[in-house]
Amino acid sequence: MSRNAKINTLLLLIVAALAVLPLALGLGDDEEEPFAGADAQAETAITEIEPDYEPWFSPLYEPPSGEVESALFALQAAIGAGVLAYYFGLRKGRRQGAEQARTEADQPEAARLEASDGSDEPVDAGGPRPGTERV
């Protein structure tokens, strides 16, 4: 097994453990909503400490239900993942293009022409040029 495969397997096991361990250990069983988000937990803690607390501002948009809120959060996460994947893919493509350009620049002219179409004639966008000879 290659080094990258071992690292990927280890990372996958860690992610699985992070997902399963809280459920297996019963973390949050004593709470009304065991896996509520940090915002809801903070709101509960603030109301316990200061019952008369008034928020400084209200949300611009209040989703009609928790399901809609979860769907919007998932959409936001998917868009963010798409943007990151595009960015890293673009970087990898540019790096591969630069490496290919360096490799082609290091090859002699004759080797590049033979690799491009297999013929010995110089080639440009319009095809072989009439009246040219290889030296």
VEXNU-618244 format. One record per residue (C-alpha): residue number from 1; y, z, x; residue in three letters. Coordinates in nm, 3 decimals, always signed. Each point is the difference from the previous one (the first is absolute). Example, Ala and Ser with C-alpha at 12.3 -4.5 7.8 and 13.67 -1.06 7.14 Angstrom:
2
PT resi      yy      zz      xx resn
PT    1  -0.450  +0.780  +1.230  ALA
PT    2  +0.344  -0.066  +0.137  SER
//
This chain:
135
PT resi      yy      zz      xx resn
PT    1  +0.000  +0.000  +0.000  MET
PT    2  +0.337  -0.099  +0.145  SER
PT    3  +0.276  +0.247  +0.067  ARG
PT    4  +0.214  -0.136  -0.288  ASN
PT    5  -0.291  +0.030  -0.243  ALA
PT    6  -0.054  +0.364  +0.104  LYS
PT    7  +0.370  +0.080  -0.048  ILE
PT    8  +0.008  -0.173  -0.340  ASN
PT    9  -0.312  +0.187  -0.114  THR
PT   10  +0.148  +0.331  +0.113  LEU
PT   11  +0.328  -0.070  -0.183  LEU
PT   12  -0.190  -0.095  -0.316  LEU
PT   13  -0.197  +0.326  +0.014  LEU
PT   14  +0.321  +0.201  +0.046  ILE
PT   15  +0.162  -0.168  -0.301  VAL
PT   16  -0.311  +0.062  -0.211  ALA
PT   17  -0.003  +0.366  +0.107  ALA
PT   18  +0.367  +0.038  -0.093  LEU
PT   19  -0.078  -0.136  -0.347  ALA
PT   20  -0.322  +0.196  -0.062  VAL
PT   21  +0.062  +0.340  +0.165  LEU
PT   22  +0.269  +0.125  -0.241  PRO
PT   23  -0.230  -0.077  -0.292  LEU
PT   24  -0.310  +0.148  +0.167  ALA
PT   25  +0.176  +0.319  +0.109  LEU
PT   26  +0.153  +0.051  -0.343  GLY
PT   27  +0.356  +0.009  +0.126  LEU
PT   28  +0.246  +0.036  -0.285  GLY
PT   29  -0.255  +0.123  -0.256  ASP
PT   30  +0.220  +0.300  -0.077  ASP
PT   31  +0.297  -0.217  -0.099  GLU
PT   32  +0.075  -0.155  -0.338  GLU
PT   33  +0.051  -0.344  +0.158  GLU
PT   34  -0.202  +0.020  +0.323  PRO
PT   35  +0.113  -0.323  +0.160  PHE
PT   36  +0.353  -0.036  -0.134  ALA
PT   37  +0.255  -0.165  +0.226  GLY
PT   38  +0.234  +0.189  +0.228  ALA
PT   39  +0.295  -0.069  -0.234  ASP
PT   40  -0.171  +0.173  -0.292  ALA
PT   41  -0.103  +0.294  +0.218  GLN
PT   42  +0.354  +0.035  +0.135  ALA
PT   43  +0.143  -0.009  -0.352  GLU
PT   44  -0.242  +0.276  -0.108  THR
PT   45  +0.087  +0.215  +0.302  ALA
PT   46  +0.374  -0.043  -0.056  ILE
PT   47  -0.029  +0.093  -0.369  THR
PT   48  -0.196  +0.314  +0.089  GLU
PT   49  +0.260  +0.106  +0.258  ILE
PT   50  +0.312  -0.096  -0.198  GLU
PT   51  -0.066  -0.055  -0.373  PRO
PT   52  +0.363  -0.104  -0.068  ASP
PT   53  +0.003  -0.270  +0.269  TYR
PT   54  +0.169  -0.326  -0.102  GLU
PT   55  -0.082  -0.317  +0.199  PRO
PT   56  +0.293  -0.173  +0.170  TRP
PT   57  -0.083  -0.338  -0.147  PHE
PT   58  -0.246  -0.165  -0.233  SER
PT   59  -0.231  -0.293  +0.079  PRO
PT   60  +0.130  -0.353  -0.061  LEU
PT   61  -0.322  -0.090  -0.184  TYR
PT   62  -0.244  +0.242  -0.159  GLU
PT   63  -0.340  -0.165  -0.064  PRO
PT   64  -0.130  +0.052  -0.354  PRO
PT   65  -0.331  +0.153  +0.118  SER
PT   66  -0.186  +0.117  +0.307  GLY
PT   67  -0.216  -0.312  -0.005  GLU
PT   68  +0.304  -0.227  +0.026  VAL
PT   69  +0.136  +0.216  +0.280  GLU
PT   70  -0.332  -0.027  +0.187  SER
PT   71  -0.008  -0.376  -0.053  ALA
PT   72  +0.353  -0.038  +0.137  LEU
PT   73  -0.092  +0.214  +0.300  PHE
PT   74  -0.309  -0.214  +0.064  ALA
PT   75  +0.212  -0.316  -0.029  LEU
PT   76  +0.248  +0.143  +0.251  GLN
PT   77  -0.285  +0.081  +0.239  ALA
PT   78  -0.149  -0.350  -0.040  ALA
PT   79  +0.335  -0.167  +0.071  ILE
PT   80  +0.047  +0.218  +0.307  GLY
PT   81  -0.349  -0.082  +0.126  ALA
PT   82  +0.068  -0.370  -0.056  GLY
PT   83  +0.324  +0.015  +0.196  VAL
PT   84  -0.171  +0.182  +0.288  LEU
PT   85  -0.293  -0.242  +0.001  ALA
PT   86  +0.240  -0.297  +0.005  TYR
PT   87  +0.198  +0.151  +0.287  TYR
PT   88  -0.304  +0.075  +0.215  PHE
PT   89  -0.155  -0.338  -0.079  GLY
PT   90  +0.322  -0.175  +0.096  LEU
PT   91  +0.017  +0.191  +0.328  ARG
PT   92  -0.361  -0.083  +0.082  LYS
PT   93  +0.053  -0.368  -0.083  GLY
PT   94  +0.308  -0.019  +0.218  ARG
PT   95  -0.182  +0.170  +0.286  ARG
PT   96  -0.295  -0.240  -0.031  GLN
PT   97  +0.239  -0.297  -0.016  GLY
PT   98  +0.179  +0.117  +0.313  ALA
PT   99  -0.330  +0.045  +0.184  GLU
PT  100  -0.113  -0.347  -0.106  GLN
PT  101  +0.332  -0.151  +0.112  ALA
PT  102  -0.032  +0.174  +0.339  ARG
PT  103  -0.357  -0.128  +0.036  THR
PT  104  +0.106  -0.355  -0.087  GLU
PT  105  +0.296  +0.020  +0.240  ALA
PT  106  -0.232  +0.106  +0.282  ASP
PT  107  -0.231  -0.300  -0.051  GLN
PT  108  +0.081  -0.320  +0.187  PRO
PT  109  +0.135  -0.293  -0.203  GLU
PT  110  -0.323  -0.203  +0.022  ALA
PT  111  -0.212  +0.288  -0.127  ALA
PT  112  +0.234  +0.055  -0.296  ARG
PT  113  -0.015  -0.367  -0.103  LEU
PT  114  -0.379  -0.010  +0.026  GLU
PT  115  -0.030  +0.323  -0.200  ALA
PT  116  +0.230  -0.133  -0.274  SER
PT  117  -0.186  -0.320  -0.098  ASP
PT  118  -0.252  -0.085  +0.268  GLY
PT  119  +0.170  -0.327  +0.101  SER
PT  120  +0.169  -0.070  +0.331  ASP
PT  121  +0.309  -0.155  -0.159  GLU
PT  122  +0.324  +0.201  -0.023  PRO
PT  123  +0.060  +0.096  -0.360  VAL
PT  124  +0.312  +0.095  -0.191  ASP
PT  125  +0.072  +0.046  -0.374  ALA
PT  126  -0.007  -0.376  -0.056  GLY
PT  127  -0.333  -0.059  +0.175  GLY
PT  128  -0.067  -0.165  +0.335  PRO
PT  129  +0.305  -0.164  +0.155  ARG
PT  130  -0.039  -0.369  +0.072  PRO
PT  131  +0.036  -0.109  +0.360  GLY
PT  132  -0.068  +0.339  +0.155  THR
PT  133  -0.263  +0.049  +0.263  GLU
PT  134  -0.154  +0.310  +0.138  ARG
PT  135  +0.043  +0.050  +0.367  VAL
//
